[in-house]
Amino acid sequence: MPKHHSITRPVIVQILPALNRGGVERGTVEIAKAIIDRGYKAVVISNGGLLESQLIRMGVAVHRLPVHSKNPLKWPFIRSKLSDILRAEGADIVHVRSRAPAWIALPVAARLSMATVSTIHSKFAPKNALKHLYNRKMLKADRVIAISEYIQSIIAKHFAQHKSEDDVTVIHRGVDTVVFDPTSVTQQRIIREAERLNLPEEGSVVMLPARPTSWKGHEVLIRAVAALDRPDVTLLLVGAGDGPPRFVAGLEQLARKTGLDGRLRIATGSNDMPAAFMLADVIAMPSTVPEPFGRVAVEAGAMGRPVVAFNHGGAVESVLDGKTGWLAKPNDVDDLTSALTSALDLSQTERARLAKRARAHITKFFSKEKMCQKTMEIYDNLLQDRAG
């Protein structure tokens, strides 16, 4: 049995596949800091990545283990190593953030009588019986977190025999409202980003910040902006330039076909998204399938930018239709065009009012602080249960 020192300094272990860029990774770092700020010990186990050094500087105990492996033949060896780490750290709570880590870690934690938490980030709807079985493992934790009401509803629909909606806590992913604050972005940063993106000095900008994946809606947005028939509007696809040549060429070909080629900018991802947001008049999130959460919508809202998204998935929770943005009929080019028109036609006064409402809404419901607070409450409840 492990040593328990939850009375003095609880030890909370987060386990995820890797520590590179992404919402799961960012959330792990933010929760690790909240754990340390509470006076607890934070441990993170992954297969390594860019954020390891940042965690170490924060004072997090970092261990590298191939917990990303989906090969069941390797799991016994990985579990043995994981058991050694958890015992040595005297872990009180094990928090898994993905399915492979859940299959590897939850049986180990159960054997060692450690409390468990899982956070479900992905779409989670099973495509077949095997996928249903694979996904279900995440629901075996003592406490289950969903990053949106949309994810919570999917769990209730497909896994009702294992978890009801009441058994799943919704904790929205949080945005850092200090980093994403329009008043903190200098003019120099905005100019530097404008030059990098090769934007025209005049006119309006519709921006889609997204990785180069077809379901993010690049093509439907090109068609919608072309349908605006407004020569003063530039479409900026941030992140699309990181895609393979074939993906980029397909977007350029569609832009030529729709008459948008002179007003399309395809750029690589930005290292200064707050400054990039400042360059946009409208932020688009036209994902053709529902987003589990939609981080772009909350970051843009924190920056006071109007968001135009499709009316499905996590966007429904973060965008207030007609107040902080517009929700168009899913995959409807005409309705998307209409929503973009409404956003672009805002007067300066209306835009200022929307910006104020949007930032207040995000600060109240989607801040990093709120995410950390609600997660720490789950940890504390588990620790109290163990102490009792």
C-alpha positions as CSV (number, residue, x, y, z in Angstrom):
1,M,0.0,0.0,0.0
2,P,1.3,3.6,-0.7
3,K,2.2,6.0,2.0
4,H,-0.6,8.5,2.6
5,H,0.3,12.0,3.6
6,S,-2.8,13.8,2.6
7,I,-3.0,15.4,6.0
8,T,0.2,17.3,5.5
9,R,0.9,17.7,1.8
10,P,-1.4,15.9,-0.7
11,V,0.2,14.6,-3.9
12,I,-1.8,14.9,-7.1
13,V,-0.6,13.1,-10.3
14,Q,-1.8,14.1,-13.7
15,I,-1.2,11.6,-16.6
16,L,-1.5,12.5,-20.3
17,P,0.0,11.2,-23.5
18,A,2.5,14.0,-24.2
19,L,3.4,17.5,-23.3
20,N,3.3,19.4,-26.6
21,R,1.0,22.2,-27.6
22,G,-2.7,21.8,-27.2
23,G,-5.7,22.4,-24.9
24,V,-5.1,19.2,-22.9
25,E,-1.4,20.1,-22.3
26,R,-2.2,23.7,-21.4
27,G,-4.9,22.7,-19.0
28,T,-2.4,20.2,-17.3
29,V,0.1,23.0,-16.8
30,E,-2.5,25.4,-15.4
31,I,-3.9,22.8,-13.0
32,A,-0.3,21.9,-11.9
33,K,0.3,25.5,-11.0
34,A,-3.0,25.6,-9.0
35,I,-2.0,22.4,-7.1
36,I,1.3,24.0,-6.2
37,D,-0.3,27.3,-5.2
38,R,-2.6,25.4,-2.9
39,G,0.5,24.0,-1.2
40,Y,0.1,20.5,-2.5
41,K,2.6,18.5,-4.6
42,A,2.1,18.3,-8.3
43,V,3.3,15.4,-10.4
44,V,2.9,15.0,-14.2
45,I,3.6,11.8,-16.1
46,S,3.7,11.7,-19.9
47,N,5.8,10.6,-22.8
48,G,7.6,13.9,-22.7
49,G,7.3,17.1,-24.8
50,L,8.0,20.8,-25.1
51,L,6.3,21.8,-21.9
52,E,8.3,19.5,-19.6
53,S,10.9,22.2,-18.9
54,Q,8.2,24.7,-18.0
55,L,6.7,22.3,-15.5
56,I,10.1,21.6,-14.0
57,R,10.7,25.3,-13.5
58,M,7.4,25.6,-11.7
59,G,8.5,22.9,-9.3
60,V,6.4,20.0,-10.7
61,A,7.8,16.5,-10.4
62,V,8.0,15.3,-14.0
63,H,8.3,11.6,-15.0
64,R,8.6,10.3,-18.5
65,L,6.8,7.1,-19.3
66,P,5.2,5.8,-22.6
67,V,1.6,6.2,-21.2
68,H,0.6,7.2,-24.7
69,S,0.9,3.6,-25.9
70,K,-2.3,2.0,-27.3
71,N,-0.6,-1.4,-27.5
72,P,-2.0,-3.7,-24.8
73,L,1.0,-5.9,-25.0
74,K,3.1,-3.1,-23.6
75,W,0.7,-2.1,-20.8
76,P,1.9,-4.7,-18.1
77,F,5.5,-3.3,-18.3
78,I,4.3,0.3,-18.3
79,R,1.9,-0.4,-15.4
80,S,4.8,-1.9,-13.4
81,K,6.9,1.3,-13.9
82,L,3.9,3.5,-13.2
83,S,3.2,1.7,-10.0
84,D,6.8,2.3,-8.8
85,I,6.4,6.0,-9.6
86,L,3.1,6.4,-7.8
87,R,4.4,4.5,-4.7
88,A,7.6,6.6,-4.6
89,E,5.7,9.8,-4.9
90,G,3.1,8.8,-2.3
91,A,0.3,9.7,-4.7
92,D,-3.1,10.5,-3.3
93,I,-5.0,11.3,-6.5
94,V,-4.4,10.1,-10.0
95,H,-5.9,12.3,-12.7
96,V,-6.0,10.8,-16.3
97,R,-6.6,13.1,-19.3
98,S,-6.8,10.6,-22.2
99,R,-8.0,7.1,-23.0
100,A,-4.6,5.3,-23.3
101,P,-3.4,6.7,-19.9
102,A,-6.8,5.7,-18.4
103,W,-6.4,2.1,-19.5
104,I,-2.8,2.0,-18.2
105,A,-3.2,4.0,-15.0
106,L,-6.7,3.4,-13.5
107,P,-6.1,-0.3,-12.8
108,V,-2.8,0.6,-11.1
109,A,-4.5,3.3,-9.0
110,A,-7.3,1.0,-8.0
111,R,-4.8,-1.7,-6.8
112,L,-3.0,0.9,-4.8
113,S,-6.2,2.3,-3.3
114,M,-5.7,5.8,-4.8
115,A,-8.5,8.1,-5.7
116,T,-9.0,8.8,-9.4
117,V,-10.3,11.5,-11.7
118,S,-10.7,11.6,-15.5
119,T,-11.2,14.6,-17.8
120,I,-12.9,13.9,-21.1
121,H,-11.7,16.3,-23.8
122,S,-12.6,14.5,-27.0
123,K,-15.8,14.0,-29.0
124,F,-16.1,10.6,-27.2
125,A,-19.1,9.4,-29.4
126,P,-18.2,5.7,-30.2
127,K,-18.2,4.7,-33.8
128,N,-18.4,0.9,-33.1
129,A,-18.5,-1.6,-30.2
130,L,-14.7,-1.7,-29.9
131,K,-14.5,2.1,-29.6
132,H,-17.3,2.1,-27.1
133,L,-15.3,-0.3,-24.9
134,Y,-12.1,1.7,-25.4
135,N,-13.8,5.0,-24.5
136,R,-15.7,3.6,-21.5
137,K,-12.6,3.2,-19.5
138,M,-12.5,6.9,-18.8
139,L,-15.8,6.5,-16.9
140,K,-14.3,4.1,-14.4
141,A,-12.6,7.0,-12.4
142,D,-14.1,8.0,-9.1
143,R,-14.9,11.5,-10.5
144,V,-15.5,12.3,-14.2
145,I,-15.0,15.8,-15.7
146,A,-16.4,16.8,-19.1
147,I,-15.0,20.0,-20.7
148,S,-18.5,21.1,-21.9
149,E,-22.2,20.4,-21.6
150,Y,-22.0,19.0,-25.1
151,I,-19.5,16.3,-24.0
152,Q,-21.7,15.6,-20.9
153,S,-24.7,15.0,-23.2
154,I,-22.7,12.6,-25.3
155,I,-21.7,10.6,-22.2
156,A,-25.4,10.5,-21.1
157,K,-26.5,9.4,-24.6
158,H,-24.0,6.7,-25.3
159,F,-23.0,5.6,-21.9
160,A,-26.1,6.0,-19.8
161,Q,-25.7,2.5,-18.3
162,H,-22.4,3.5,-16.9
163,K,-22.8,7.2,-16.0
164,S,-25.7,9.5,-15.7
165,E,-25.4,13.3,-16.4
166,D,-25.4,13.9,-12.7
167,D,-22.3,11.7,-12.3
168,V,-20.3,13.9,-14.7
169,T,-19.1,17.4,-13.7
170,V,-18.8,20.0,-16.4
171,I,-15.7,22.1,-16.0
172,H,-15.2,24.3,-19.0
173,R,-11.7,24.8,-20.2
174,G,-10.4,28.2,-19.0
175,V,-8.8,31.1,-20.8
176,D,-6.1,33.2,-19.3
177,T,-7.8,36.5,-19.2
178,V,-4.6,38.3,-18.3
179,V,-2.8,37.0,-21.4
180,F,-5.9,37.4,-23.5
181,D,-6.7,41.0,-22.6
182,P,-6.9,43.7,-25.4
183,T,-5.5,46.4,-23.0
184,S,-2.3,44.5,-22.5
185,V,-1.3,44.0,-26.2
186,T,1.2,46.7,-27.3
187,Q,1.0,48.4,-30.7
188,Q,4.5,47.0,-31.4
189,R,3.2,43.4,-31.0
190,I,0.2,44.1,-33.3
191,I,2.5,45.7,-36.0
192,R,4.9,42.7,-35.8
193,E,2.0,40.2,-36.3
194,A,0.4,42.3,-39.1
195,E,3.7,42.3,-41.0
196,R,4.1,38.5,-40.5
197,L,0.6,37.9,-41.8
198,N,1.0,40.3,-44.8
199,L,-2.3,42.0,-44.2
200,P,-3.5,45.0,-46.2
201,E,-3.6,48.3,-44.3
202,E,-7.2,49.0,-45.2
203,G,-10.4,47.0,-45.0
204,S,-11.9,44.3,-42.7
205,V,-10.4,41.0,-41.7
206,V,-12.2,37.7,-41.0
207,M,-9.9,35.3,-39.2
208,L,-10.1,31.5,-38.7
209,P,-7.4,30.4,-36.3
210,A,-7.3,26.6,-36.6
211,R,-5.1,23.7,-37.3
212,P,-5.0,22.4,-40.9
213,T,-7.8,19.8,-40.6
214,S,-10.7,19.6,-43.0
215,W,-13.5,19.6,-40.3
216,K,-12.4,23.0,-39.0
217,G,-14.3,24.5,-41.9
218,H,-11.8,26.3,-44.0
219,E,-13.6,25.5,-47.2
220,V,-17.1,26.5,-46.1
221,L,-15.7,29.8,-44.8
222,I,-14.0,30.5,-48.1
223,R,-17.3,30.0,-49.8
224,A,-19.1,32.2,-47.3
225,V,-16.6,35.1,-47.5
226,A,-16.7,34.9,-51.3
227,A,-20.5,35.2,-51.1
228,L,-20.2,38.4,-49.1
229,D,-19.1,40.1,-52.4
230,R,-17.2,42.7,-50.4
231,P,-13.8,43.6,-51.9
232,D,-12.7,45.2,-48.7
233,V,-12.8,42.0,-46.7
234,T,-9.7,39.8,-46.4
235,L,-9.9,36.2,-45.2
236,L,-7.0,35.2,-42.9
237,L,-6.5,31.5,-42.2
238,V,-4.0,31.3,-39.3
239,G,-2.5,27.8,-38.8
240,A,-3.7,26.5,-42.2
241,G,-0.2,27.2,-43.6
242,D,1.2,24.5,-41.3
243,G,-0.7,21.9,-43.3
244,P,0.7,19.7,-46.0
245,P,1.1,21.3,-49.5
246,R,-1.9,19.4,-50.8
247,F,-4.1,20.9,-48.1
248,V,-2.9,24.4,-48.8
249,A,-3.1,24.0,-52.6
250,G,-6.7,22.9,-52.2
251,L,-7.7,26.0,-50.3
252,E,-5.9,28.2,-52.9
253,Q,-7.7,26.5,-55.7
254,L,-11.1,27.0,-54.1
255,A,-10.2,30.7,-53.5
256,R,-9.5,31.1,-57.2
257,K,-12.6,29.3,-58.2
258,T,-14.8,31.5,-55.9
259,G,-13.0,34.8,-56.8
260,L,-11.4,35.2,-53.4
261,D,-7.8,34.5,-54.4
262,G,-6.6,38.0,-54.1
263,R,-8.1,38.4,-50.6
264,L,-7.0,35.2,-49.0
265,R,-4.1,34.9,-46.6
266,I,-2.9,31.5,-45.5
267,A,-0.5,31.7,-42.6
268,T,1.3,29.4,-40.2
269,G,0.3,29.3,-36.6
270,S,1.0,32.4,-34.4
271,N,3.2,32.6,-31.4
272,D,1.3,35.7,-30.3
273,M,-2.4,34.9,-30.6
274,P,-3.6,37.9,-28.5
275,A,-1.9,40.2,-31.1
276,A,-3.3,38.2,-34.0
277,F,-6.8,38.5,-32.6
278,M,-6.4,42.3,-32.4
279,L,-6.0,42.4,-36.2
280,A,-9.3,40.7,-36.8
281,D,-12.8,42.3,-37.1
282,V,-14.5,38.9,-36.9
283,I,-13.3,35.6,-35.6
284,A,-14.9,32.6,-37.4
285,M,-15.2,29.1,-36.0
286,P,-17.1,27.2,-38.7
287,S,-16.3,23.7,-37.7
288,T,-18.3,21.3,-39.8
289,V,-18.6,18.8,-36.9
290,P,-19.4,19.9,-33.4
291,E,-16.4,21.1,-31.4
292,P,-16.0,19.4,-28.0
293,F,-15.4,22.9,-26.5
294,G,-14.0,25.4,-28.9
295,R,-11.1,27.3,-27.3
296,V,-10.9,29.9,-30.1
297,A,-14.4,31.2,-29.1
298,V,-13.4,31.9,-25.5
299,E,-10.0,33.4,-26.4
300,A,-11.6,35.7,-29.0
301,G,-14.4,36.6,-26.6
302,A,-11.8,37.5,-23.9
303,M,-10.2,39.8,-26.6
304,G,-13.6,41.4,-27.2
305,R,-13.9,40.1,-30.7
306,P,-17.2,39.0,-32.2
307,V,-17.3,35.3,-32.9
308,V,-19.3,33.7,-35.7
309,A,-19.7,29.9,-35.3
310,F,-22.0,27.1,-36.3
311,N,-24.9,26.4,-33.8
312,H,-23.6,23.1,-32.5
313,G,-21.1,21.6,-30.0
314,G,-19.3,23.7,-27.4
315,A,-19.8,27.0,-29.3
316,V,-23.4,27.0,-28.2
317,E,-22.2,27.4,-24.5
318,S,-19.6,30.1,-25.0
319,V,-21.1,32.3,-27.8
320,L,-24.3,34.3,-26.8
321,D,-26.1,34.5,-30.1
322,G,-26.8,38.2,-31.1
323,K,-25.0,39.4,-28.0
324,T,-21.3,38.3,-28.1
325,G,-21.4,36.8,-31.6
326,W,-23.6,34.8,-34.0
327,L,-24.5,31.2,-34.3
328,A,-25.3,30.1,-37.9
329,K,-27.1,27.0,-39.0
330,P,-24.5,24.2,-39.1
331,N,-22.8,23.8,-42.5
332,D,-25.2,26.4,-44.1
333,V,-23.0,28.7,-46.3
334,D,-25.9,31.2,-46.8
335,D,-26.6,31.5,-43.1
336,L,-22.8,31.8,-42.3
337,T,-22.6,34.6,-44.8
338,S,-25.5,36.3,-43.2
339,A,-23.9,36.0,-39.7
340,L,-20.6,37.4,-41.1
341,T,-22.5,40.3,-42.6
342,S,-24.1,41.1,-39.2
343,A,-20.7,41.1,-37.5
344,L,-18.9,43.2,-40.2
345,D,-21.7,45.7,-40.2
346,L,-21.4,46.6,-36.5
347,S,-20.9,50.3,-35.9
348,Q,-18.0,51.4,-33.7
349,T,-20.4,51.9,-30.8
350,E,-22.0,48.5,-31.2
351,R,-18.6,46.9,-31.5
352,A,-17.5,48.5,-28.3
353,R,-20.6,47.3,-26.5
354,L,-20.2,43.8,-27.8
355,A,-16.6,43.7,-26.8
356,K,-17.5,44.7,-23.2
357,R,-20.2,42.1,-23.0
358,A,-18.0,39.3,-24.5
359,R,-15.1,39.9,-22.1
360,A,-17.4,40.1,-19.1
361,H,-19.1,36.8,-20.2
362,I,-15.8,35.0,-20.7
363,T,-14.3,36.3,-17.4
364,K,-17.4,35.2,-15.5
365,F,-17.8,31.7,-16.9
366,F,-14.7,30.6,-18.8
367,S,-11.7,32.0,-16.9
368,K,-8.6,29.9,-16.1
369,E,-9.2,30.7,-12.4
370,K,-12.7,29.3,-12.5
371,M,-11.5,26.1,-14.2
372,C,-8.7,25.7,-11.6
373,Q,-11.0,26.4,-8.6
374,K,-13.7,23.9,-9.7
375,T,-11.0,21.2,-10.3
376,M,-9.4,21.8,-7.0
377,E,-12.8,21.4,-5.4
378,I,-13.0,17.9,-6.8
379,Y,-9.6,17.1,-5.5
380,D,-10.4,18.4,-2.1
381,N,-13.6,16.5,-1.9
382,L,-11.8,13.3,-2.8
383,L,-9.1,14.0,-0.2
384,Q,-11.8,14.6,2.5
385,D,-13.4,11.3,1.6
386,R,-10.1,9.5,2.0
387,A,-9.3,11.3,5.3
388,G,-12.8,10.4,6.6
